[in-house]
Amino acid sequence: MDVLSGFVHSQMLCALVELGVLEALGDGAQPLGRLAKRIDIPEERLRVLVTGGVALGLLRLRKDTVRLALRGESLLAVPGLTEMVRHNRILFRDLADPEAFFRGGQETELARFWPYVFGAGAAEDPETAARYSRLMADSQVLVAEETLNAVSLAKSKRLMDVGGGSGMFLSAALERWPHLNGVLFDLPSVVPSGRQRFAALGLAERTEVIGGSFRDDPLPDGADTISLVRVLYDHADNTVTALLKQVHAVLPSGGRLIVSEPMLGHKNTYTYFATYTLAMGTGKTRSPDEIAALLVGAGFAGVQPVRTNRPFLTSVVTALRP
């Protein structure tokens, strides 16, 4: 029954976000009846949903008054988290027929949402590029914080973020280390949002924005540090191997590579990210040892896993070009 309850709770979390319950309670505690009218749900049906929210630790219900619990307040406070909850409705739809999903062969909705993994030509639609950029930027804040807390860039001079989307990670690095210059490399349909971000933050003079696909175009050179943040797990081994060889080729001797993404080893990573990347069609969630082996195979040395405070969110592996 615990397993079945867990599935229902995941759907309740989506409902609490989609129906605006958490957002409405962000304004303060409300009587159940008033909340039901505000979000246009029959009161008795809302009571079932709210009770589920209480079981999740997101809500409190006392004398028919509903308020956010600390966990609910925290969920609203994390940048991009509610959007990620909404986004995962796509994964739930892909899992609606689990037999077909795990046997393979079906076209998944997630693969259509993330067409960039198949190359630049598959992601030319501006609407798709905009959705990708928004979701990646919103969900990148905590990943950037974890990565930059784990890895110092004090000795780096020029950081190139490959597949860096709208520049969230790169801008966070440049703000933390004022001496650092940066290069953003991503699909031509994506990088305009990076230019806007750097200009708004006053970082335009310290950044270069280059459009291209690492699947189809050579990587720019000139950086002594390269970051791959949530990039490798989007792609199959052959694509990752080719990318790592490109990175190795453009780094100088002693140059450093930083890989940051969810890696196998934490139970939540196995449960969520391994399934998510499977649904993408080309993705693969790897362990630090698997990533280390790929790095060594591409010619890197000094491969080093770096501890993060929240490994369920991201793990880090660094390597050097000899």
N, C-alpha and C positions, 0 to 999 in steps of 0.2 A: 504493500500500500504506500510506503514511503516513496517508491519510484513513481507511482501514478500521481501522488500528490505533488512531486517535484515537477512533473510535466504540466499539471494544472496551474501550479504557481508561476511557471514561466509564462503561461498564457495570461495570467492575471497581471503580471508585471507589464506586459505589452498593453493590456487593456487600461491599466491605471495611467500609462503614459499617453496612449492614443486618444483616450476619452477626456483627457485634460484634468483628471482628478488631482494628480500631484501638483500640477501648475496652479489649479484653483486654490489648493490648500497652502500654496506658497504665500498667499495673501493673509493667512491666519486661519485659526480653527473656525469651523462652521457647523451648524446643526445639520444632521443628515438630510432632513427634508429640504433645507435651503440649497444644499449642495446638489441634491437630486434635480431640483428645478434649474439650477445654474447650468448643469451639463446635460439636461434633458434625458434623464434616465429614471424609470420608475423606482420609487424609494426602496421597495423590498428587494428589487434586483440589485440596486446599488449596495444594499446592506451585505449581500453575499460577496460582492467584489471588495468592499471595504474590509470585511472579515478576512478575506484572503490577504489583503494588504497588511492587516495586523499580524497574520501568521508569518508574513515575509519580514516583519520588523520594520516596515515602511510607514505604517500608520498606527494611530492610537484611537480607540473608540471608547468613550465613557459617557454614559447618560445621553446617548444619541448625539453626541458632539464628536466630530472627527477632526483630528489634527495630525500634522506630520510628526513621525518619530524622528529621532536623530539620524537614523539611516536614510529616511526619506529626504530629510534636509540635505544630507550629504550627497545623495544621488542628484538632486537638483543643482547642487553647487559645482559638480564636476563638469567642466566644459565638454560638450559633445556627447555626454553619456545618454541623455534621453534620445538624442538622434540615433545613437547606436542601437538602442532598444527598438526604436521604430524600424530601423534598417533590418534587424534580425527577423522581422516578419517574413522577409524573402527566404531566409534559411529554413524557417518553419514550413513554408510552402514546399520547398524542395524536399523536405523530410516527410511530407504527408504520405508518400508511398515508400516506406523504409526499405522494402524488399527491392524495389526497382533502383532506389538510390544506392544501396550498398552493393548490389550486383553489378552496377555500372551500366553504361550505355545510354542513359537518359540525358537529354539536354536540360541543364539546370538554369533557373532564373538568375542565380548568382553569376554564372559565367557570362550572361548577357549584360549584367550590371557592371562587371569589371572587364570590358573588352580590351582594355589597354594591355592586358597580359599577353595578347596575341599579336602585339606590334602596333606601331603608330597608326597604320591604316585602319585598324579596327576601332579606333577611338577618336575619329574625326568629328563625330556629332557633337556640336557645342553643348547641348543639354546634358549629354552623358558626361562630358568633360567637367561641366560645372558641378554636377552631382558628386562626381568623384572628388573634385577639389574640396568641396564643402565638407564632405564626410571625413576625408583624410585630415583636413586642417582641424576640424572640431575634435577629433579623437587623438590628435597628435600631441596635445598639450602635455598630458601626463607622461607619454612616452619620451618626449624631449626632456622633461624634468628628470625622469629616472636615468636616462642615458647620460645626461650632462652632469648629474651628481656622481655617476660611477666613473666617468672618464674625463680627465682634465685635458683641455686644449691649450694650456698655458704656453707650451713650447711649439705649438703649431703656428704657421704663418698664413696659410691659405687652405681653407677647407672647401672641398667640392662635395655637395650632397647630390648623389645620383638617384634619380627617381624621387626627388624631393617635393613634388607636388607644388603647392602654393607657397612653399618656403617657410613653413612653421618651424621646423627643426633648425634650419639654417639661421633664421632670424633670432631664435632663442640662443643659439651658440654665439652669434655676433654680439648680442646684447650682454651676454655674460662675460665675454672676453673682448674688450674694446680694441685690442691690438690686431684682431683677426680680420682677414678679408675672406670673402666667400664667393663660390660659384654654385649656381643652381642649374642642374641639368635634368630636364624632363621633356615630355612630349610637347610639341609646339602648341597644341590646343590647351595645355595646362599652364605653361609658364607665365602667360600674361597676368594671372592672379598673383604670382610671385612678385612681379615688378610692382604691382599695386601695393602689396604688403610692404616691400622694402621702402618704397617711397613714403608711405604713411608713417613708417617707424623712423624715418630719417637715416636709413641704411643704404640708400641707393648708391652712394659714392663708394661704398665698400663691397659692393656685390656686382657680379656679372651673371646675367641670365642667358642661358643657351638652350634653345629648343632642339630636341633630337630624341631618337629612340636608341637605347643601348643594344637593342636587338638588330637594328638596321644601320646605325651610324657609329663612327668611331668616337670614343670619349675624348673630351678636351684634355690637354696636359697642363702642367704648371702648378698643380696642387700638391702640397706635401702631406696632406691628410684627406682621405676620402671616406665618406660615410654612406652606408647602405642601411637605411632605417625602414624596416618593414618592407623590404624589397625581395629578398631571397625567397621567402616563404610563399610568394605569389607565383613562383615559377618552378618548372620541372628541372631535374638535375642537369640536363644538357644545356639549358638556357643559363642556369646558374654558373656552370663550369665556364662557359664562354664569357660571361660577364666578369667573373673573377680573373680570368686571364687578361681581359682588357684592362681591368683596374691595376693589375700587377704591372702591365706594360707601361702605363702612363705615370705611375708613381716613381719618384726618384729613389735611389738607394737610401734606406733608412726611413722611407715614407711609411705612413701608418694607415691601415684600413680599420674602420669601426663598423661592425655588424651589430645591429640592434633590432630585435624582433622577438615575438613569442617563440620559445623553444620547448621541446618536449622535456619533461622532468618534473613539472608541477601537475598535479592531478587535474586542475582546471584547464590547463593547456591541452592535455590529452582530450578532455571532454569537449571543449569548445573549439579551439583553433584547429585541431587536427581534422575535425568534421567540417569546419568552415572552409578550409583550404581544399579539402576533398570536393566540396560542392563547387568550388571555383572552376574546376575542370583541369587546371594545370598546376595548381598550388600544391605545396607539400610542407607540412610543419616538421622541422628536423630537430634533433638533439644537438647540444653543443659539440659533442664528439663527431657527429655527422658533418656539421659545418666546419669543424677543425680539419677533418679529412679532406673536404673539398678545397679548403684554403691551402693546405700542404700540397695537394695535387696541382694547384695553380701556381706553385712556386713560392708561396709565402713561408716565412719562418717566425719564430717567437709567438706562436699562436697562444693566446691567453684568454680563458674565460674570466669575465669580470662580474663580481657579485652585484646584484641590484636589490633594492629594498622590497620591490614587488615583482618577483619573477613571473607571477601569473600574468602580468601586464607586458613585460618585456625582459629579455636577457641580453647580455652583451658578450661578444667575443671580439678581441682585437688581434691584429697580426701586423707584421712588418715585412717590407720588401728588403731582402738581404742586400 
